[in-house]
Amino acid sequence: MVSVVSVATHAGVSPATVSRVLAGRVPVATETRARVLKAIEELGYRPNEVARSLRAGRGRSVALVTGDIEQGIYATLAKHVQGELEALGLDLVLFNLGHRQDRLRHFLERAPSLGLRGVLLSSPHVMDMQELGPVMRAAAKSGIDILSVSTDLSPFGFTSIVHDDAGGAALATEHLFARKRTPVAFVGRIATSEVGRARFEGYRKILKARGHKVDPKLVWDISQGYRADAGYQAMAEALDQGLSFRGVVAASDELALGCVAAVVDRGLIIPGDMAVVGFGGLAWGAFSRPALTTVSLDTAAIAEAVGHFFKTRESSAWPDKRQLMPARLVLRQSS
């Protein structure tokens, strides 16, 4: 790897002179500058962007930290965020937690040495803020902007740009009641996911408003993640047990897909025998058969808000620690 020292030797100048030419902020004699630029071209020197960021005290990379990159919603979010950041001259780097808090802690501990401009936390998991809070505050104190784009961390002092998960689940549950697809079951990760808890609360709110109690047998707190196989297993077990219900609110589109498959495999008809509503609004839902009714989450709006945050961060304080993005129910064949 070509270094600044190599360039300086080739050009017959000091390393400090090469650094001044690269920085472009300090005047350098025209002839000297030309020799340095020629040496850079001949040697193929490329500056170390991380090192430059650390020297400048402000990086140009933003890390998107996801709970599970294989989930479709994170891939969609990454695409939109990258577009917004590129327009500002910023780069996106991706870090996958794999559902592990220890990986998040270790990443946050290393963040100041990585020359990052910001960290976008997009993990739905329940966070131990007693453990993570001090690490996050230390990273923020070093100059890194920390935003949450999945769970609301504003009570802990961190800017949060999040979807209205409870409101979205309430829309889905109310829709099934209006279509008389009751009793209504719920499948999602509740115990270990803040997002799952919020969606369950929206479901429970409508049951209470409708004068119904939550039936524990119709609440399936899965532990395998938001995958189709987990939805399939939960639905298959409920049907095999002969439980009585006619509608399901699934806390992700992937879970809903698994539920639909289990229903069809048992010779039942959707939505005649069972109605299913997903969560996320992933594009493939429109092309499944039956097409999937879903609570659509506007990841483009989240990304736009993230871009606005970094665009205005230098000139003014962010006006609100919490920005809530509304969810929208998209009606299709499955309900």
N, C-alpha and C positions, 0 to 999 in steps of 0.2 A: 504494500500500500504506500503510495506516494505521500510524503509528509510536507509540512510547511518548511522544515529544515532542508529537505531535498530541493524544494523549489528555490529557497534562498541561495543554496550553494550553486545551483545551476545558473541563477541570474546574477550571482556575484554581489548579493546584498545581504542584509541581516534578516533573520526571521521576523523581527519586529516590523521591518519595512514591508515584507510580504503581507503581514497581518493588517497593516494600514491600507494597503492596496485592496485587500479583500473586503475590509470594512467599508471603505469608500467615504469615511467621514473626516479623514485627516488629509490635507493636501500632500501630494507626493510629486516630485519633479517629473515632467512629462517623459523624459528619456528613461528614467528609472522605472516608472510605471509600465512603459512599453516593454522593458526587459523582463519584468516580473510576469506580465501577461503572456509574453512569448514562452517563458519557461513553464508556465501553467499549462499552456496548450501543448507544448512538446512532451511534457511528462504525463499529461492526462490527469492532472491533480483534480480531485473533487473534495470540497470542504466537508468536514464532519458536522452535519447539521445539529446533532445533539450537543456537541461541544460548543458550537456557536450560540445555541440557545441558552446554554448554561452561562456563558460569558455575558450574554446580553441580559440575562435575568428574566427572560420571557420566551417561552417556547412557541412553536407554531403547530404543534400536534395536540389533538384532543383524543383521549382514549374513551371508547365506548365499552363499558364493562357489562357483559351480559351474563344472565344466569345460565342460559343454555342456548348456544348459537344454533342448534338444530331446530329450535322452534321457529316456525315461519314468521311470527310477528317480529322477532329480532332481526331477521334478514331484511325484512321490509323496512324496519326502522333504520338499519345501518345504511341502506341505499339512499334514503331521503336525507339523513343527517350528513352523509358524505357530500351530497350535492350542495347543501347549505354551507358547509364549511369550506368547500372548494371556492365558492363565490367570494369568500372572505380571505382567501389565500392561506387557509388552514388545512392541515392534513388530518385524516381519521386513522387511528390505530384501533385494533380490536383485541379484546382480552376476554376469554371465556372462563367463567368460574366453575362450570360443571357442578353446580349446586353445592359448592363448598365455601363456607365463610372463611376458613383459614387461608384460602387462595386470595380472597378479597383483602384480608388484613395484610398479607405479605405484599400484594400489589400496591396498596396504599402506602405502605412503609417505604417502598422503593420509588414511588411516584416522583418525589422531589429530585431524585438523581437522574430521572429520565428526560428532564427538560420539557415537561408537558405544560401546555397552556391551561388545559382543563381535563376533568374526568366526568363522564356521564354515567351515572349508575343506573343500569337498566336490569335490575335483578328483582324478582317478585318476592324473594324469600324474607322471612322474618329475620331481622338483623338484631344482633345483640349489641345495642348501642352503648352499653356500659363498656364493652370491649372495643368496639369500632370507633365510638365517638372521639376519644382522644387522638387516635391515629388520623382520623379524617380532619380534625381541627388542626393538627400539626401540618398536614399536607396543605390545607387552606392557608395557614399562616406563612407557608413558604412561597405563596403566590399562585397556587393552583386553584382555579375555580372549580368547585364541586357542585354538580347538579344531579338531582334524581329525576329520572324520567319514567319510573315505574311505580315506586311507592312514595308516599308523602312523608318526607323527612323535615318538613318545615318546622314542626314542633322542636326539633333539635337544632334549628338555626340554618339549615341548608335549603337552598332554593330548590323547589320541586315543581316540575311541569308534568302533570300526570293526567291520566284519563279518569273520568267519573265511572269507576268500576261498579260501585254500588248502584248508581243510577241506571247503568246499562243492564245490570242483572234484574233490576226492578222492572224495566221495560219488557224484558224477555218473559218474566214470570207473569206480569199483568196480561201480556199477549196470550199466553197459554190459558189463563183463566177466562179471558174474553172468548176464546175459541172452545171453551168447555172441555179442554184437554186436562182434566183433573182426575185424581190427585197429581201434583207436580213433584217430580224428584229433582235432586241437585247432585251433580258430580263435579268434583274439583279437589284441589289440594287446599285444605283449610288450616290444619294445625301448623304447617311450616311455611305458609305463604301469606304475606300481607295482602297481595292482590286477590288471592283465593278467598281470604276472609272477607274482604270488601264485597266481592261478588256474592258470597253466601249471605252477607248482611242485607244486600238488596233483595235477594230471594226471600229471606225471612221477613223482611219488612212488608212485602206484599201479602204473604201468607197471613200475617197478623192483621193487616188492614182488611183482609177478606174474611176474617173470623176463623182462620184455620190455625191449628197448632202444628209445629214442625214434627213430622214423624221421623224419628231417628233411623228407621229402616229405609227411608227414602232419601237419606243424606249419605252420599258415598264419598268419604274423605280418602282419596287415593294417595299412594305414596310413590308410585313409579314415575311421576312426572306428568306432563300434559300431553302424553302420547296417545295415539289411536288405540294401541293395544290395551292401555289401562282403561279407556272408555269401553272397549269391547268386553273386557273381563267384568267390569262393574255391572254393565247392563245384562250380560249373560247370566251372571249369578243371581241378579234380581228376578229375571224372568224364570229361571230354573226353580227359584224358591216360590214362585207363584204369587209374588207381591202384586198388589193392585195399584196401578197408576197408568196414566195415559199421556203424560207429558214429561219432558226432561229438559232442564236448563244445564248445559254443559259449560264449564268454565274456560274452555278453549275450543276452537274449531276442530283441532285434532281429536280431542276427546269426543266431540259430537260425531265425527266420522266413525269412530269405533263403535259408538252407541248405535248408529244407523246400521252398520254391518251386522251387529249382533241381533238386532230386531229382524232384519231381512233374512238372516240365516235360519231363523226360527219360523219362517213362513208368514210373518206378520206384515201388515201393510203400513207404510208411512205416507201421509199422516193419519190415515183412517184409524188404525189400531194404536199408533204411538206417534206423537209429535215431538220433534227434537229441535232445539235452538242452540247454536254454537256461540262462540265469543271470539272476536278478533277481526272478522271481516276479511279473511285471506282470499286472494283472488280465485283460487281453485274452487272455492265453495259454490260459485255460480255454475260450475261445469260438472259437479258431482250429480248423481242421479239417485234420489231426487235432489234438486238443487237445495243448498243448505241455507235455511233461515239463520241469521247471525246478528250479533251485536257488533256493529262495525266500529273499529277504533281508528281514529284519524292520525296515523303515524306521520303523515305529511305535515299536519298542523303542529304536532309535537316538534318535528325537525325545524319547521319555520320559526317556532318560538325559541328553540335553541340557537338558531342562527342570529335571531334578533338580540338575544342575550349577549353573545360574543361581539356583535356589531356595535352595541351601545355600551358595553361594559366599561370601556375606557373613558367615556364622556359623561356617564351618569350612573347613579346607583340603580340597580334593578328595583322597580317600583313595588314588587310584591314577592314575598317568599314562597307563595303558593299560587300556581296557575292551574285551574281545572279545565280540562278539555271535555266537552260533552260527547257522549256516546250516541249512536244512532242505530235503531233496529231496522234491518234490511229483511223484508218479508220475501220468502221463496217457498218452494214446494214442500219442504220438510215439516212445516207446521200449518 
